[in-house]
Structure formats: C-alpha cells, structure tokens
C-alpha cells in the first residue's frame, strides 16, 4: 500500500464521523506521525510504498479513530503555543481558545513592563498554560495545581523546551501540587503575594452534553469538563477565594469561561470586591475570558 492509497482508505474509513476535509487532515496527520514524515515529504512522495512492519500501527490507529477516539490521544500529543504537549485520557486536549488566553496574558504583561513574577495556574490539567507562561516568563516563579493525580502525573512529565527547535530545556519548571480548589490554598506552599492567577476550570453544564460530540464525551475526562446545572459558577467562587487570599494588591486574574455565563461571572467577581472586571471575547467573537484586578 502506498502512502496515497492509505490516505484514501483512511478518508473512506473515517467518513461516517468526519467531514471530507477533517478526515483527510487526520489521515495525513497519523500517516506522518507513525512514519516519522513531514507533510512536505508526503506531498512530494505520495507513491512510496509503506513497509508492512509500519502498516500495522497505522491500521490500529484507524480503528481507534473510527471508534471516535480523538486523534490527539491516538498519537499522544497536541501542539499548543508552538510546543508539543503529551496528552492522554487523563487530561483535556488543549484548545485554541486556551492558547489565545496565554497570548493575551503575555501581551498585556509585556505592555505593563513585566509585572507577572509569581504566577499560579489553577486546574492545570496537562500543564499547557503553566509551561507556556514559564517559557515566556523566564524570571518568574510558576505554580500549578489540580485535584486529579493522574492529570498531575501527565503535567509533571512534560518535556518542554524554551526554543521551538527543542534544544534548550526549560529550567524554571512549574511547581505542581495536588489540591482541591474548594479547600483553599495549601499552607505548606508559599502562595502569598501572587502577581497573577490564571485558570481554565471546568465550566460546561451537564445539560450541554446533549450537544457535544461523542469523541469528547467518550474520551475526555468529565472531571475537567463539567459542572452541575444548578451551580455553574462553582469553580469561579473557588477562584475568587484563592484570589482574596493570595493575590497582592494590584495582582490580576484571568479565567476562561462558558460563553453563556460571561455576565454572571463578571457580577460574581465584582460582588467579591475585585476591580476592573472585564469580559474578553475570543477569536470567534464569543465571551470567553474574564479578567479582574485585586486592589483591596
């Protein structure tokens, strides 16, 4: 079987679950991953025959994809902010919106002269936010927590480099620790006088499951996605508590949110006495982030 024949077969195999364009992109992605090719190599040499020894994992991957397992879990990683993050069913697959959140934070930090020296990432998951900030804030102290020990194992095991070529290992690696957000900050870790809190907490309501794709529902961790319909802001209440206890005067917080609850989250933080509370839209023009400053 040639490379091109495999892609054609894969598109046909995946046609029930994906559009033509998505199926083709996924087919090429798994082909280049398992054969250690670049997309350019595939495009200029599509008629090269795939060795039998290398065909088996490709066919296995196709079967997993046909069962709706996300391609990121099949190949074991996702690209985020120019770096490769290991992912599995213990952590959410990093999304473009979360990458945008990192860009906003770093851009504003640069504009303000670099005030984010002590940072906490709550509900860190794969660690993509914590590591991205650490790579771009080399003089900062980065902390990150999650309730799930399996997610923390993934985050701690990431091999992240500062440069895109993957040759300069990150030295100021985040300090990861396990914590239930509703228990408040731990006493054994010095989280006083934080400059920044950032969080992408669970915010999808249970009732929204009916509108979600099966590859998300069947494989990505519920604990990182869903909140009860009767308490959709529960994690933002926890974040507000941590902000009250750990942010310095002038410290800031950025959260990713459910687009349906932008005003409600804004009102929650305003009600807790935080200042300059704003809703920030994402690249799809959806209410996606809330930012505030603690002055008192």
Rosetta silent file (secondary structure, phi, psi, omega in degrees, C-alpha in Angstrom):
SEQUENCE: XXXXXXXXXXXXXXXXXXXXXXXXXXXXXXXXXXXXXXXXXXXXXXXXXXXXXXXXXXXXXXXXXXXXXXXXXXXXXXXXXXXXXXXXXXXXXXXXXXXXXXXXXXXXXXXXXXXXXXXXXXXXXXXXXXXXXXXXXXXXXXXXXXXXXXXXXXXXXXXXXXXXXXXXXXXXXXXXXXXXXXXXXXXXXXXXXXXXXXXXXXXXXXXXXXXXXXXXXXXXXXXXXXXXXXXXXXXXXXXXXXXXXXXXXXXXXXXXXXXXXXXXXXXXXXXXXXXXXXXXXXXXXXXXXXXXXXXX
SCORE:     score description
SCORE:     0.000 S_00000001
   1 L     0.000  130.582  177.665    0.000    0.000    0.000 S_00000001
   2 E   -82.904  168.391  177.871    1.357    3.418   -0.939 S_00000001
   3 H   -59.466  -44.334 -179.486    1.112    6.491    1.239 S_00000001
   4 H   -65.028  -40.576  178.581   -1.562    7.967   -1.012 S_00000001
   5 H   -63.090  -37.896  177.311   -3.563    4.732   -1.017 S_00000001
   6 H   -63.212  -44.906 -179.646   -3.507    4.703    2.766 S_00000001
   7 H   -60.528  -42.583  178.265   -4.818    8.275    2.928 S_00000001
   8 H   -62.095  -44.603  178.959   -7.644    7.385    0.517 S_00000001
   9 H   -63.298  -40.872 -178.777   -8.505    4.310    2.572 S_00000001
  10 H   -65.147  -42.013  178.835   -8.375    6.338    5.801 S_00000001
  11 H   -59.662  -44.423  177.824  -10.695    9.022    4.438 S_00000001
  12 H   -62.720  -40.949 -178.031  -13.209    6.352    3.496 S_00000001
  13 H   -65.220  -31.552 -173.685  -12.804    4.689    6.915 S_00000001
  14 H  -101.448    2.047 -171.302  -13.446    7.963    8.759 S_00000001
  15 L   -64.143  -26.061 -179.818  -16.176    9.368    6.527 S_00000001
  16 L   -73.857  -25.133 -175.167  -19.016    8.485    8.908 S_00000001
  17 L  -105.299  -19.012 -173.984  -17.511   10.520   11.742 S_00000001
  18 L  -135.694  155.899  172.521  -15.767   13.388    9.973 S_00000001
  19 L   -69.144  167.116 -178.790  -16.204   15.715    7.036 S_00000001
  20 H   -57.627  -45.822 -179.245  -14.049   15.109    3.966 S_00000001
  21 H   -64.340  -43.183  179.445  -11.615   17.862    4.926 S_00000001
  22 H   -64.917  -43.723 -178.540  -11.320   16.706    8.540 S_00000001
  23 H   -61.947  -41.214  179.269  -10.870   13.078    7.526 S_00000001
  24 H   -65.660  -43.386  179.967   -8.097   13.966    5.089 S_00000001
  25 H   -62.536  -42.078  179.517   -6.284   16.125    7.654 S_00000001
  26 H   -66.927  -41.836 -180.000   -6.490   13.368   10.267 S_00000001
  27 H   -59.959  -46.112  179.613   -5.339   10.715    7.801 S_00000001
  28 H   -67.042  -35.246 -179.170   -2.274   12.724    6.839 S_00000001
  29 H   -65.087  -45.022 -179.302   -1.567   13.520   10.475 S_00000001
  30 H   -72.633  -34.007  177.359   -1.453    9.893   11.586 S_00000001
  31 H   -61.358  -50.666 -177.742    0.470    8.856    8.478 S_00000001
  32 H   -67.521  -32.739  178.793    3.186   11.456    9.039 S_00000001
  33 H   -66.616  -53.867 -173.866    3.271   10.712   12.768 S_00000001
  34 H   -73.736  -24.202  177.565    3.683    6.942   12.581 S_00000001
  35 L   -97.705    1.429  178.870    6.057    7.049    9.604 S_00000001
  36 L    56.260   49.714  179.477    8.022    9.980   11.079 S_00000001
  37 L  -113.293  160.268  165.691    7.473   12.098    7.968 S_00000001
  38 L   -90.713  159.791  176.701    6.830   15.762    7.376 S_00000001
  39 H   -62.346  -30.930  177.568    3.705   16.742    5.452 S_00000001
  40 H   -63.836  -43.122  179.681    6.046   18.004    2.743 S_00000001
  41 H   -61.467  -39.154  177.723    7.623   14.563    2.395 S_00000001
  42 H   -65.247  -43.836 -174.380    4.191   13.020    1.987 S_00000001
  43 H   -67.407  -31.703 -177.910    3.097   15.592   -0.594 S_00000001
  44 H   -92.010  -16.896 -179.924    6.181   15.164   -2.803 S_00000001
  45 L  -133.104   59.052 -175.856    6.433   11.365   -2.452 S_00000001
  46 L   -72.267  -17.713 -174.691    2.867   10.037   -2.141 S_00000001
  47 L   -94.560    4.550  176.725    3.541    6.844   -4.118 S_00000001
  48 L   -65.001  134.887 -179.634    6.203    5.458   -1.779 S_00000001
  49 E   -77.241  134.664  177.839    5.128    2.024   -0.518 S_00000001
  50 L   -79.609  124.847  177.828    4.574    1.724    3.222 S_00000001
  51 L   -59.112  144.753 -178.287    6.625   -1.171    4.681 S_00000001
  52 H   -56.533  -38.138 -177.820    4.456   -3.971    6.097 S_00000001
  53 H   -64.329  -23.869 -178.633    6.068   -3.569    9.517 S_00000001
  54 H   -99.443   -4.604 -178.386    4.891    0.056    9.644 S_00000001
  55 H   -80.364  -33.307 -176.435    1.385   -0.580    8.319 S_00000001
  56 H   -58.281  -50.446  178.706    0.057   -2.360   11.398 S_00000001
  57 H   -63.739  -29.014  176.752    0.154    0.647   13.793 S_00000001
  58 H   -66.363  -43.701  179.752   -1.454    2.794   11.109 S_00000001
  59 H   -68.002  -36.796  175.815   -4.365    0.390   10.724 S_00000001
  60 H   -62.354  -41.884  178.491   -4.698    0.141   14.510 S_00000001
  61 H   -62.583  -40.007  177.791   -4.857    3.923   14.673 S_00000001
  62 H   -60.279  -42.305  178.802   -7.597    3.935   12.044 S_00000001
  63 H   -62.476  -41.365  179.022   -9.676    1.530   14.104 S_00000001
  64 H   -65.520  -41.417  178.555   -9.305    3.743   17.178 S_00000001
  65 H   -65.288  -37.392  177.862  -10.274    6.834   15.185 S_00000001
  66 H   -65.349  -24.670  175.238  -13.312    5.023   13.776 S_00000001
  67 L   -86.654   11.244  176.582  -14.355    4.434   17.405 S_00000001
  68 L    76.024   12.825  174.208  -14.254    8.231   17.855 S_00000001
  69 L   -68.694  128.484 -177.807  -11.050    8.289   19.898 S_00000001
  70 L   -58.474  143.209 -178.069   -9.569   11.771   19.344 S_00000001
  71 H   -60.095  -31.146 -179.616   -6.542   11.846   17.075 S_00000001
  72 H   -64.426  -36.073  177.306   -4.567   13.668   19.776 S_00000001
  73 H   -75.006  -32.455  179.631   -4.961   10.684   22.111 S_00000001
  74 H   -64.848  -44.644 -179.441   -4.143    8.251   19.312 S_00000001
  75 H   -91.173  -15.385  171.857   -0.818    9.917   18.551 S_00000001
  76 L    91.148   10.918  179.586   -0.268   11.029   22.157 S_00000001
  77 E  -158.841  165.210  171.220    0.248   14.772   21.807 S_00000001
  78 E  -141.315  146.347  176.641   -1.164   18.117   20.759 S_00000001
  79 E   -82.906  137.527 -179.040    0.569   21.280   19.608 S_00000001
  80 E  -150.075  120.561  178.018   -0.003   24.299   21.831 S_00000001
  81 L    53.044   37.889  175.966    1.662   27.707   21.562 S_00000001
  82 L    82.968    7.700  179.889    4.414   26.286   19.380 S_00000001
  83 E  -131.216  158.654 -177.345    5.254   23.354   21.664 S_00000001
  84 E   -99.325  123.641  179.498    4.243   19.719   21.826 S_00000001
  85 E  -113.091  129.207  175.159    2.318   18.585   24.904 S_00000001
  86 E   -66.602  136.912  177.119    1.743   14.945   25.770 S_00000001
  87 L  -137.983  152.094  173.655   -1.938   14.137   26.236 S_00000001
  88 L  -152.281 -174.813 -175.762   -3.993   11.094   27.167 S_00000001
  89 L   -66.164   -5.739  177.505   -7.461   10.438   28.540 S_00000001
  90 L   -80.733  -15.591 -176.336   -6.391   11.836   31.935 S_00000001
  91 L  -134.098  154.632  173.752   -6.251   15.399   30.597 S_00000001
  92 L   -66.403  150.324  170.954   -8.222   17.658   28.305 S_00000001
  93 L   -76.393  124.312 -179.566   -6.882   18.225   24.821 S_00000001
  94 L   -57.589  137.205 -176.704   -5.573   21.827   24.765 S_00000001
  95 L  -107.165  157.769  177.332   -7.826   24.143   22.756 S_00000001
  96 H   -59.113  -34.161  179.861   -7.072   27.201   20.595 S_00000001
  97 H   -62.081  -39.098  179.735   -9.104   29.388   22.972 S_00000001
  98 H   -69.940  -35.380  174.017   -6.782   28.499   25.852 S_00000001
  99 H   -62.572  -39.309  177.399   -3.768   29.272   23.673 S_00000001
 100 H   -63.237  -39.083  177.299   -5.371   32.648   22.974 S_00000001
 101 H   -57.521  -44.491  178.312   -5.720   33.217   26.725 S_00000001
 102 H   -61.680  -41.814  179.755   -1.956   32.716   27.101 S_00000001
 103 H   -62.958  -41.396  178.930   -1.274   35.168   24.287 S_00000001
 104 H   -61.684  -47.504 -179.050   -3.489   37.805   25.906 S_00000001
 105 H   -60.271  -47.606 -177.003   -1.760   37.401   29.266 S_00000001
 106 H   -67.670  -37.468  178.492    1.741   37.576   27.790 S_00000001
 107 H   -64.657  -45.115 -179.178    0.881   40.537   25.570 S_00000001
 108 H   -69.703  -34.494  177.129   -0.562   42.538   28.457 S_00000001
 109 H   -62.806  -40.945  178.747    2.338   41.597   30.705 S_00000001
 110 H   -65.193  -41.860 -179.643    4.751   42.967   28.095 S_00000001
 111 H   -64.157  -32.841 -177.543    2.738   46.169   27.742 S_00000001
 112 L   -88.966    2.062  177.680    2.779   46.714   31.514 S_00000001
 113 L    91.980   13.593  174.733    6.530   46.218   31.801 S_00000001
 114 L    78.356   65.471 -177.617    6.595   42.628   33.017 S_00000001
 115 L   -97.544   -6.732 -176.454    4.868   42.534   36.392 S_00000001
 116 L   -87.886   88.573 -177.775    3.967   38.834   36.451 S_00000001
 117 L  -104.112  -20.872  179.677    6.779   37.401   38.565 S_00000001
 118 E  -135.250  114.469 -165.537    4.795   34.982   40.751 S_00000001
 119 E  -128.688  142.887  175.075    2.053   33.046   38.978 S_00000001
 120 E  -126.628  128.517  174.354   -0.488   30.338   39.853 S_00000001
 121 E  -106.462  113.922 -178.604   -2.347   28.157   37.331 S_00000001
 122 E   -96.935  136.322 -175.386   -5.435   26.567   38.928 S_00000001
 123 L    64.917   57.449 -168.129   -6.903   23.396   37.337 S_00000001
 124 L   -71.907  -28.452  179.905   -3.737   22.938   35.299 S_00000001
 125 L    60.695 -121.123 -179.335   -4.589   19.650   33.538 S_00000001
 126 L   -70.611  -12.022 -177.493   -1.822   18.905   31.031 S_00000001
 127 L    86.851    9.971 -174.103    0.137   21.909   32.288 S_00000001
 128 H   -62.008  -38.422  178.302   -0.069   23.678   28.925 S_00000001
 129 H   -69.271  -49.407 -176.618   -0.812   27.092   30.471 S_00000001
 130 H   -58.368  -46.470 -178.723    1.785   26.786   33.229 S_00000001
 131 H   -68.744  -39.021  179.969    4.571   25.691   30.873 S_00000001
 132 H   -63.098  -41.516  176.855    3.691   28.281   28.220 S_00000001
 133 H   -67.751  -40.324  179.535    3.893   31.055   30.804 S_00000001
 134 H   -62.018  -39.592 -179.725    7.106   29.616   32.244 S_00000001
 135 H   -66.790  -30.979 -175.901    8.738   29.557   28.806 S_00000001
 136 H   -99.908   -8.916  177.213    7.835   33.174   28.164 S_00000001
 137 L  -124.503   70.774 -170.568    8.420   34.494   31.699 S_00000001
 138 L   -62.923  -19.734 -179.714   11.914   33.108   32.418 S_00000001
 139 L  -100.207   10.122 -176.680   12.361   35.138   35.604 S_00000001
 140 L   -99.209  157.640  175.329    9.013   34.168   37.073 S_00000001
 141 E  -103.307  119.069 -173.700    8.041   31.599   39.676 S_00000001
 142 E  -112.507  126.940  173.674    5.220   29.420   38.342 S_00000001
 143 E  -113.838  151.677  179.541    2.925   27.264   40.497 S_00000001
 144 E  -152.392  138.535 -177.591    0.211   24.948   39.167 S_00000001
 145 E  -136.007  159.479  175.765   -2.358   22.715   40.841 S_00000001
 146 E  -156.576  153.209  177.725   -5.040   20.179   40.017 S_00000001
 147 L   -78.865  -24.377 -171.206   -7.255   17.883   42.063 S_00000001
 148 L   -93.480  117.901 -179.083   -6.567   14.882   39.817 S_00000001
 149 H   -64.567  -32.870  179.061   -3.334   12.969   40.492 S_00000001
 150 H   -66.230  -41.336  176.773   -3.439   11.377   37.026 S_00000001
 151 H   -63.945  -41.707 -179.752   -3.531   14.786   35.363 S_00000001
 152 H   -63.100  -36.385  177.660   -0.666   15.978   37.564 S_00000001
 153 H   -62.576  -39.306  176.735    1.436   12.993   36.515 S_00000001
 154 H   -65.203  -47.025 -177.996    0.954   13.999   32.891 S_00000001
 155 H   -61.471  -45.447 -178.552    1.780   17.646   33.654 S_00000001
 156 H   -64.818  -28.655 -175.886    4.899   16.817   35.650 S_00000001
 157 L   -86.977   -1.371 -179.729    6.152   14.519   32.901 S_00000001
 158 L   -63.735  135.696  176.612    6.039   17.061   30.081 S_00000001
 159 L  -105.297   91.015 -171.647    9.408   17.562   28.397 S_00000001
 160 L  -107.758  135.059  177.868    9.184   21.198   27.399 S_00000001
 161 E  -112.660  153.850 -179.548   11.908   23.278   25.792 S_00000001
 162 L   -71.598  -43.247 -176.817   12.166   27.047   25.567 S_00000001
 163 L   -88.738  153.847 -178.479   13.141   27.105   21.892 S_00000001
 164 L   -68.127  -20.686  179.088   10.992   25.787   19.072 S_00000001
 165 L   -78.612   -9.075  177.249   13.835   23.515   17.940 S_00000001
 166 L    73.532   33.140 -176.589   13.575   21.577   21.198 S_00000001
 167 L  -112.518  -13.533 -177.762   17.211   22.022   22.186 S_00000001
 168 L  -116.905   99.106 -178.679   17.027   24.255   25.275 S_00000001
 169 E   -61.126  144.605  177.245   15.223   22.545   28.191 S_00000001
 170 L   -67.911  126.070 -178.530   13.051   24.727   30.393 S_00000001
 171 L   -91.265  -42.195 -179.166   14.893   25.472   33.648 S_00000001
 172 L   -87.646   63.869 -178.949   12.209   27.292   35.649 S_00000001
 173 L   -63.441  144.278  177.743    9.764   24.397   35.524 S_00000001
 174 L   -59.793  151.647  172.731    6.449   24.984   37.279 S_00000001
 175 E   -94.264  111.468 -178.298    5.972   23.605   40.772 S_00000001
 176 E   -94.620  140.379  176.536    2.981   21.263   40.531 S_00000001
 177 E  -147.410  153.348 -178.698    0.909   20.279   43.544 S_00000001
 178 E   -90.067  131.460 -179.793   -2.357   18.456   44.192 S_00000001
 179 L  -161.678  137.855  169.782   -5.196   20.492   45.653 S_00000001
 180 L   -81.654  121.587 -176.255   -8.978   20.652   45.688 S_00000001
 181 H   -56.647  -29.371 -176.209   -9.824   24.246   44.792 S_00000001
 182 H   -81.451   -2.275  175.269  -12.657   24.226   47.332 S_00000001
 183 H   -92.429   -4.757 -178.218  -10.216   23.511   50.167 S_00000001
 184 L    79.257  172.318 -177.539   -8.479   26.840   49.688 S_00000001
 185 L   -64.097  145.250  178.726   -4.743   27.423   49.231 S_00000001
 186 L   -74.741  146.489  179.868   -2.363   24.990   50.981 S_00000001
 187 L   -77.943  -25.841 -173.858   -0.377   26.270   53.939 S_00000001
 188 L   -79.376   -6.849  178.165    2.747   24.289   53.085 S_00000001
 189 L  -119.246  131.295 -176.784    3.357   26.170   49.797 S_00000001
 190 L   -78.220   96.683  178.686    4.101   29.889   49.804 S_00000001
 191 L  -109.201   20.304  179.753    1.452   31.376   47.567 S_00000001
 192 L   -76.045  149.647  174.849    1.398   34.793   49.200 S_00000001
 193 L    60.092   42.872  174.877    1.695   37.954   47.132 S_00000001
 194 E   -68.145  143.513  174.320    0.894   36.363   43.776 S_00000001
 195 E   -87.831  -27.842 -173.690    1.038   38.666   40.764 S_00000001
 196 E  -151.079  135.047  165.726   -1.226   36.515   38.618 S_00000001
 197 E  -116.056  134.816  175.852   -3.792   33.744   38.880 S_00000001
 198 E  -132.246  144.357 -178.885   -4.900   32.039   35.692 S_00000001
 199 E  -155.373  138.262  167.322   -7.414   29.233   35.318 S_00000001
 200 L  -118.349   80.786 -173.908   -9.265   27.214   32.719 S_00000001
 201 L   -83.593  171.377  171.390  -11.619   25.409   35.112 S_00000001
 202 L   -59.655  132.592  179.834  -14.487   23.037   34.330 S_00000001
 203 L  -146.755    6.897  179.594  -17.364   25.169   33.021 S_00000001
 204 E   -88.666  125.910 -179.400  -19.560   23.044   30.743 S_00000001
 205 E   -72.000  147.480 -179.896  -23.001   22.390   32.233 S_00000001
 206 H   -54.690  -36.559 -178.234  -24.204   18.795   32.467 S_00000001
 207 H   -67.869  -15.977  179.985  -27.206   19.666   30.284 S_00000001
 208 H   -80.320   -6.707  179.446  -24.866   20.641   27.440 S_00000001
 209 H   -57.990  -33.107 -177.898  -23.798   17.035   26.985 S_00000001
 210 H   -62.520  -19.263 -176.027  -26.675   16.528   24.542 S_00000001
 211 H  -107.879    8.662 -174.605  -24.995   18.947   22.130 S_00000001
 212 L  -103.524  152.269 -179.180  -21.440   17.640   22.392 S_00000001
 213 L   -70.760  148.984 -177.306  -19.538   15.320   20.078 S_00000001
 214 H   -66.784  -28.150  179.811  -19.060   11.719   21.165 S_00000001
 215 H   -67.879  -23.143  173.284  -15.277   11.919   20.816 S_00000001
 216 H   -81.816  -50.483 -175.397  -15.332   14.471   23.652 S_00000001
 217 H   -63.421  -38.042 -173.407  -17.941   12.745   25.813 S_00000001
 218 L   -83.453  -18.110 -171.254  -16.498    9.258   25.464 S_00000001
 219 L  -127.345  -37.133 -177.343  -12.824   10.070   25.973 S_00000001
 220 L   -79.854  148.021 -170.191  -12.057   13.419   27.595 S_00000001
 221 L   -69.768  124.710  178.219  -12.240   13.482   31.419 S_00000001
 222 H   -55.646  -38.184 -175.227  -15.587   14.545   32.882 S_00000001
 223 H   -61.443  -25.569 -179.003  -13.857   15.940   35.960 S_00000001
 224 H   -95.107   -5.011 -174.592  -12.123   18.553   33.799 S_00000001
 225 L  -110.999  -48.158 -160.028  -15.203   19.491   31.782 S_00000001
 226 E  -106.259  149.085  173.182  -18.486   19.524   33.639 S_00000001
 227 E  -129.949  155.428 -179.898  -20.240   21.448   36.386 S_00000001
 228 L   -65.895  146.201  177.983  -23.754   20.919   37.789 S_00000001
 229 H   -60.027  -31.475 -176.509  -26.575   22.807   36.117 S_00000001
 230 H   -86.236    0.165  177.846  -27.648   24.171   39.497 S_00000001
 231 H  -151.052   61.378 -173.586  -24.187   25.582   40.299 S_00000001
 232 L   -68.179  -17.988 -176.914  -22.456   26.552   37.035 S_00000001
 233 L  -101.911   15.496 -171.155  -20.191   29.143   38.704 S_00000001
 234 H   -58.909  -38.090 -178.599  -18.877   26.900   41.463 S_00000001
 235 H   -72.896  -30.432  178.330  -15.258   26.990   40.291 S_00000001
 236 H   -71.818  -28.120  172.482  -15.256   30.779   39.937 S_00000001
 237 H   -65.056  -41.935  177.357  -16.359   31.011   43.564 S_00000001
 238 H   -65.188  -41.909  178.754  -13.318   28.908   44.446 S_00000001
 239 H   -62.544  -40.569  178.432  -11.035   31.051   42.291 S_00000001
 240 H   -60.275  -40.028  178.166  -12.380   34.183   43.996 S_00000001
 241 H   -62.018  -47.475  178.995  -11.464   32.684   47.389 S_00000001
 242 H   -62.247  -39.731 -179.880   -7.907   31.927   46.257 S_00000001
 243 H   -64.331  -41.884  178.270   -7.609   35.417   44.759 S_00000001
 244 H   -59.962  -37.016 -172.802   -8.744   37.025   48.007 S_00000001
 245 H   -90.081  -22.665 -170.056   -6.157   35.041   49.976 S_00000001
 246 H  -122.373  -25.788 -178.326   -3.147   35.026   47.653 S_00000001
 247 E   -72.749  138.376  172.310   -3.115   37.945   45.194 S_00000001
 248 E   -72.443  168.169  172.821   -1.071   41.004   46.136 S_00000001
 249 E   -65.023  124.427 -175.113   -2.613   44.460   45.827 S_00000001
 250 E    94.511   -4.923  177.560   -2.599   45.116   42.102 S_00000001
 251 E   -70.333  156.081 -173.366   -2.474   41.402   41.315 S_00000001
 252 E  -124.339  161.779  177.417   -4.570   40.119   38.424 S_00000001
 253 E  -138.876  136.799  174.309   -6.643   37.091   37.466 S_00000001
 254 E  -124.902  131.131  178.920   -7.609   35.679   34.076 S_00000001
 255 E  -129.749  143.308  168.651  -10.197   32.891   33.696 S_00000001
 256 E   -85.773  144.583 -172.622  -11.611   31.018   30.759 S_00000001
 257 L  -136.595  164.075  168.339  -15.416   30.864   30.908 S_00000001
 258 L   -74.265  127.819 -175.249  -18.550   29.383   29.393 S_00000001
 259 H   -57.927  -23.193 -178.672  -19.788   31.934   26.870 S_00000001
 260 H   -77.418  -12.238 -172.822  -23.288   31.710   28.337 S_00000001
 261 H  -121.955   24.250 -179.250  -22.157   32.953   31.752 S_00000001
 262 H   -56.588  -52.795 -178.225  -19.929   35.935   30.986 S_00000001
 263 H   -65.495  -36.047 -179.812  -22.082   38.499   32.778 S_00000001
 264 H   -66.439  -42.158  177.731  -22.758   36.145   35.675 S_00000001
 265 H   -66.261  -41.230  177.880  -19.029   35.523   36.247 S_00000001
 266 H   -58.885  -46.396 -179.972  -18.342   39.263   35.953 S_00000001
 267 H   -65.669  -35.893  177.619  -21.007   40.027   38.551 S_00000001
 268 H   -60.621  -49.117 -178.119  -19.652   37.317   40.856 S_00000001
 269 H   -68.159  -36.778  176.497  -16.155   38.818   40.855 S_00000001
 270 H   -63.992  -39.059  179.323  -17.499   42.366   41.229 S_00000001
 271 H   -65.830  -22.394  177.610  -19.571   41.187   44.179 S_00000001
 272 L   -87.055    0.342  176.152  -16.371   39.887   45.818 S_00000001
 273 L    93.023    9.302  178.358  -14.852   43.375   45.642 S_00000001
 274 L   -79.850  156.060 -172.621  -12.500   42.931   42.702 S_00000001
 275 E  -111.744  164.309  173.751  -11.892   45.864   40.378 S_00000001
 276 E    52.836   38.735 -177.844  -11.692   46.492   36.627 S_00000001
 277 E   -72.410  127.743 -177.793  -13.655   43.317   35.891 S_00000001
 278 E  -138.037  147.978  172.027  -13.928   42.805   32.136 S_00000001
 279 E   -97.057  131.711 -179.459  -15.218   40.204   29.707 S_00000001
 280 E  -114.953  130.700  179.230  -12.835   39.463   26.829 S_00000001
 281 E   -83.914  153.073  177.693  -14.048   37.897   23.582 S_00000001
 282 L   -91.795 -174.335 -176.667  -12.171   35.123   21.798 S_00000001
 283 L   -68.617  -11.017  174.837  -11.244   34.907   18.112 S_00000001
 284 L   -97.189    8.599 -179.273  -14.752   33.605   17.369 S_00000001
 285 L    65.561   32.041  175.536  -16.259   36.732   18.961 S_00000001
 286 L  -105.052  145.031  172.628  -17.598   34.713   21.907 S_00000001
 287 E   -62.690  112.507 -170.725  -17.428   35.811   25.549 S_00000001
 288 E  -129.505  -21.559 -177.431  -14.571   33.524   26.594 S_00000001
 289 E  -136.723  151.231  171.743  -12.426   35.134   29.299 S_00000001
 290 E  -126.685  136.798 -179.416  -12.892   37.271   32.381 S_00000001
 291 E  -126.279  141.785  173.654  -10.133   39.433   33.846 S_00000001
 292 E  -147.349  165.857  176.529  -10.019   41.362   37.096 S_00000001
 293 E  -121.413  141.641  174.569   -7.588   43.176   39.401 S_00000001
 294 E  -101.323  117.564  178.020   -7.420   42.973   43.177 S_00000001
 295 L  -107.777  -25.640 -175.341   -6.717   46.341   44.786 S_00000001
 296 L  -126.602    0.000    0.000   -8.051   45.812   48.317 S_00000001
